[in-house]
Amino acid sequence: MAALNFHFDIDGEDFSSAGEASVEMKKKLRQLGFPSDVIRRCSIAMYEGEINMVIHANGGSADVAVYPDKIVIVLEDHGPGIPDVELAMQEGYSTSTEQIRNMGFGAGMGLPNMKRYTESLEIETQVGVGTKLTMVVAV
Amino acid sequence: MQLRQIAELLRARVLSSEHMLDTEVQNAFCCDMMSDVLAFASNQSVLLTGLLNPQVVRTAMMMDMHCIVFVNGKEPTPEIVSLADINDIVVMVTEASMFRAAGTLFDTGLLNTEEE
């Protein structure tokens, strides 16, 4: 079945705007009438990804495909890539700076949270080239 | 408990969304790390924090929270207040510390998690 697609550009220049795309997506999912727990899981997963892209990769893009039975969120950036995915998936592991931690992020919960709130999380990454995350949330 | 009562208990100044003060809440969560709010809060309606930036409001929105209490008299910027206001989130400021504010609310029966 054809999906309803939404595209968002994530601005990496301004940390204070980080999260705006996730807020927009949440509003669209609410308008489409999805159950609140589905909306929340999508929102948290995308928000974590969006914050990560701003912190680590100078922004990127998000594409959300909405199906009746699932929501697929693809986040893509041209940042530094993730050298050790297994390590990055460990709760508490973070390469964030003190400045980012002072802003309330960088606790090493981003990727683990994305996995926690989604049915599947696929990570394609290449050092020096970028990272593509594909997350699926079942409805 | 209504948000109005929380403001009274904490002697807090309400800065946004006053029309939402009759909202009933049962749970609260205290944290300065927004990553931890996203990881560990579940169905909490009130966020007590000492962190001041717009991501506090966006995090609260992601978690469907109704109220943010800034502790230690920390004054949010107009940008933070305005973002909360347009999204129907009540922002209040209390002079109480995080520990005292949490203790006061806990004493009155506000819980930490929905399971309690």
Chai-1 contact restraints between the chains, C-beta under 6 A:
chainA,res_idxA,chainB,res_idxB,connection_type,confidence,min_distance_angstrom,max_distance_angstrom,comment,restraint_id
A,S16,B,P54,contact,1.0,0.0,6.0,A-B,restraint_1
A,G19,B,Q55,contact,1.0,0.0,6.0,A-B,restraint_2
A,G19,B,R58,contact,1.0,0.0,6.0,A-B,restraint_3
A,S43,B,M62,contact,1.0,0.0,6.0,A-B,restraint_4
A,I44,B,L38,contact,1.0,0.0,6.0,A-B,restraint_5
A,I44,B,M62,contact,1.0,0.0,6.0,A-B,restraint_6
A,Y47,B,M62,contact,1.0,0.0,6.0,A-B,restraint_7
A,M103,B,N53,contact,1.0,0.0,6.0,A-B,restraint_8
A,G104,B,M33,contact,1.0,0.0,6.0,A-B,restraint_9
A,G104,B,M34,contact,1.0,0.0,6.0,A-B,restraint_10
A,G104,B,L51,contact,1.0,0.0,6.0,A-B,restraint_11
A,F105,B,M34,contact,1.0,0.0,6.0,A-B,restraint_12
A,F105,B,S35,contact,1.0,0.0,6.0,A-B,restraint_13
A,A107,B,M33,contact,1.0,0.0,6.0,A-B,restraint_14
A,A107,B,S35,contact,1.0,0.0,6.0,A-B,restraint_15
A,A107,B,D36,contact,1.0,0.0,6.0,A-B,restraint_16
A,M109,B,S35,contact,1.0,0.0,6.0,A-B,restraint_17
A,M109,B,A39,contact,1.0,0.0,6.0,A-B,restraint_18
A,N113,B,L38,contact,1.0,0.0,6.0,A-B,restraint_19
A,N113,B,A39,contact,1.0,0.0,6.0,A-B,restraint_20
